[in-house]
Amino acid sequence: MFKRFFSALAALVVVMSLAGCGYNALQQQEETVFAAWGDLEATLQRRADLIPNLVETVKGAAAHERETLQAVIDARAKATQMTLSPEMLTDKQALANFQAAQGEISSALSRLMVVVERYPDLKANQNYLALQHQLEGTENRINVARQRYNDAVRAFNGSIRSFPNSLTNSLLLHLERKEFFQADPGAKAAPAVSFGTQS
């Protein structure tokens, strides 16, 4: 009888110590990082989905801008072929490659928007204006999603390095530090997709 009592008491102590050592909290924080990454990917996909319509609209009014349009199409194709699973968020080089592909889209879109400035009829086109508005909103969503992802990574990375969670992680979980999503080195701001109305 005493043996059963002590076994139950020992099991209760183990369960209570695990709850107090951050075991569950660390796993929840990692899941938050994965969810934030999923949200960021979904927003990047939204931008990629807008690009074919944007290119077709511009192509109709500025068909001889073939090189610029092709650069946008190529950048989109490269970026949509590159995916990162949540498990790869610890791989600095894989994340850098992913970010570079996304940076190429931003750069190609910026060049396209400069080209559009030469076509007043296109800037007044309702389809173009609607796509431009959606793209502006999507760029803002991408920025917010990036910030949320980085906030989740900051909390997670800090947690696995802080006592007692660091001890729990090193003994039981072995979770790895996640990489931040950083801005493209050449782009300090989102692409210039906002235009004034035709004067």
N, C-alpha and C positions, 0 to 999 in steps of 0.2 A: 504494500500500500504506500509506504513512504517512498519507495523507488518510483512509482508512478507519479506521485505528487511532485517529486524533485525533477522528474523528466518534463512534466507539464510546466513547472516553474521555469526550468532552463529554456524550454521552447518559447515561453512568454518573454523572457528576458532577451532572447535572440531577436524575436520579432520587434520588440520595443526598441532595442538598440539599433536595428536596421532602420526603423522609422526616424530615429533621431540622428542618424549619421548621414542622411542625405541621399540614400540609395534611390528612393523613388523620385526625389526632387531632381536628381541628375538626369534620370531617364526622361522625365517630363520636360526638362529644359532642352535636351537633345531633340525631342519630338517637336518642340517649339521652333527650333532651328530648321528642322526638316519642313515643317509647315510653312515657315516664312520663305524658305527657298522655293517651295512649290508655288506660292503666291507670286514670287518674283518671276519664275519661269512662265507662269500663265500670262502675266502682263507683257513679258517680252514676246510671247507668242501672239498676243493681241496686236502688237506693233507689226510683227511679221505678216499677220493676216491682212493688215491694211495696205501693205506695200503693193501687192499686185493691182488693186483697184486704183491706187494713186498713180502707178506707172502707166496704166492703160489710159487714165484721164489725161495725163501729161502727154503721152504718146500721140493722142489725137490732135493736140494743138501744137506740139513741138516735135514732130516726127524726126526732124534732122538732128535732134540732140541724142542720137543713138548711143554714143559712147557713155554719156552720163546715165541714161536709162539702163544700159547694160550693167554699169557698175553697181547700181542699186539692186538689180535682179541678182547679180552674182554674189553680192554681200549677203542678201537675204538667204540665198541657197546655201551658202557656207555656214551661216549662223544657225539655220534650221536643221542642218545635218549634225551639228555638234550638240550633244546632250551630256548632262552631268547627273549621275544618280546621287541621292543624298549621301551615300557612303563615300563618294569622291570629294566631298566638301573639305576633307582634310588634305587633299592633294593640291598644293600651291600652284604647281605648273599646270595642272588640268584646269583649275579655275582661271588662271591667267590666260590660257588659250581660249577659254569660253568668253572671257571678258574682251579679249582682242577681237573675236568674231563679232560681238555685239558692238564694239567700237567702230568696226568697219561699216556696219549698218548706219550708225549715227553719222559717220563721216560722209557716206554716200548720199544719205538724205539731205545733209547740209548742202552738198554740191548741187543736188537736184533743186533745192529751194532757191539757190542763187540763180540757176538757169531760169526758173519760173518767173523771176522778176522781169525778164526780157519780153514776157508775153502778157500784155494787159488783158487780152481777151480771156486767157486761161485764168488769170487772177479773179475775173468776174464770173467765171463758170460756177454754177451752183453746186454741181457734183464735186468740183475741186475744192470749193470752200467748205463743203460738208466734210470731205476727207481731211482737209487741213485742220479743221476743228477737232475731229476725232484723233488725229495724230498728236496735236498739242495736248489733249487730255491724256492720251496714252503715255506721252513722255513724262507728264506729271505723275501719273500712276507708277511708272517705272521708278522714278525718283523716290516716291514714298515706299514702294516695295523694297527697294535697295536699303533704305534707312531702317525699315522694320527688320529685315534680314540681319543687317549689321548689329542692330540692338540685341537681337536674339543671340547672335554669335558672341557679342561682348559679355552678356550675362552668363552664357554657358561656359565660355573660356575662363571667366573669372571664378565661376563656381567650382570647376574641376581643379583649380589651383589653390582654393581656400580650404583651410582646415575647418571641420573634419571631413568635408567632401573629398579633399585631395587624398586622404587616407582611404576612404571608401572606394574611390575610383582606382587607386593603385592596387588595392587588395582584391576587389570584387569585379569591377566593371571594365577597366582598361579603355575608357572612352578617350578619343583623341581630340586635340584642339581643332576647331573648325577655322577655315580661312575666311577673311572678310571679302566682300565684293567691293572692289576699288574702282574708282573712275579710270577710264582710259587715260594713259599718261598724256596724250596729245589733246584731250578734250576736257577742259575745265568746266564746261557747261553743256546742257542739252543742245541738240541741233537747233539751229535757227529756223523754226518752222512757222513763225508768226509773221504775217504780212499785213501791211496797212491796206486799206481799200484803195481802189484805183482813183487817182486824182484827175 
